[in-house]
Amino acid sequence: MLSNEELEQAAKDWWYYTVELSPGMVVQGAYPPDFPYMPRILMRQAHLQKQDCLDLGTMEGVIPVLMNRKGANRVLAVDAVPHCTQKMDWLKKAYNANWDFREVGLMYDLDQKLANEGSFDYVNLSGVLYHVFSPMHTLACIRPLVKKNGLFMISTNVVNEQSDVMHFNTAGKLQTEPNTFWYPSIPLLEYMLRYFNFAPIDCLYSRHPSDSALFVPGKECGFISIVCRAVDRGNALPANDNWARHSMLGSWEYMGLSPQQHGMDQPVSTIGYDVPEVLQAQVAQKGSIDLHLAVNEYGRRIIRATRAQDTYLLRLGDES
């Protein structure tokens, strides 16, 4: 339990998440009460018991709390700077949770910065990719951290269109937040994931509503969360994509920034995931899903959260 002095101090701080720190005492975060927290919703389907988990861009540590509550064996939380360490300590105490924290600076070369931490069964990168100059560099260095057959969850802003385009936040036209740079199209983001040997198996998408500060006239922008399997080299690509396969083996950028190992001696994860029924046939037949189809034809969308446990509010009684 937190002391009265700690609770008083916590109530004065700015919070990203809305968190109950003691019975009835809630600190207000940045999101409205019905805003869906899609990484939380999807993570419920992952079997985290006895698994090694990594949370990148952790903020106050809500995802590590939930990983603890789902029985994770080891949890490592990472952020660029230690701007939330005091709040993480409060959450650990309030929720009887435990994890390690690493400050890594810019979200590049993470496989080198975390080389002593080994690889992980479940890696979460949510709310980070649009904040980096080079999304591909970030994805490249994360891939070596995920065990073969492990799960990678990514959540970021996208444009819902059929294109191979990544839109730059020129003059703040996509978002006025000064640390935001890129919105890829959904198909391009999928291709980048497949290029780094991530096979998408589930997703949820939320369109930015017209009354939101993130609404962009003339473009359907939104936020997508995607769960992927880490597969062997080239296995996530279409059979006829010889360019990507050659690039994986011959590009200096690829080999230098994403030093993946695919030999028999690589750690293999046994982590399970409950694919929603509407996507099961695709995953069973092809090993992955088409994200644009999943969003636009298979109904993997959410507008507003109807349950508090699907939002950015963490309560003491929540298990997931």
Disulfide bonds with the S-S distance in Angstrom:
none
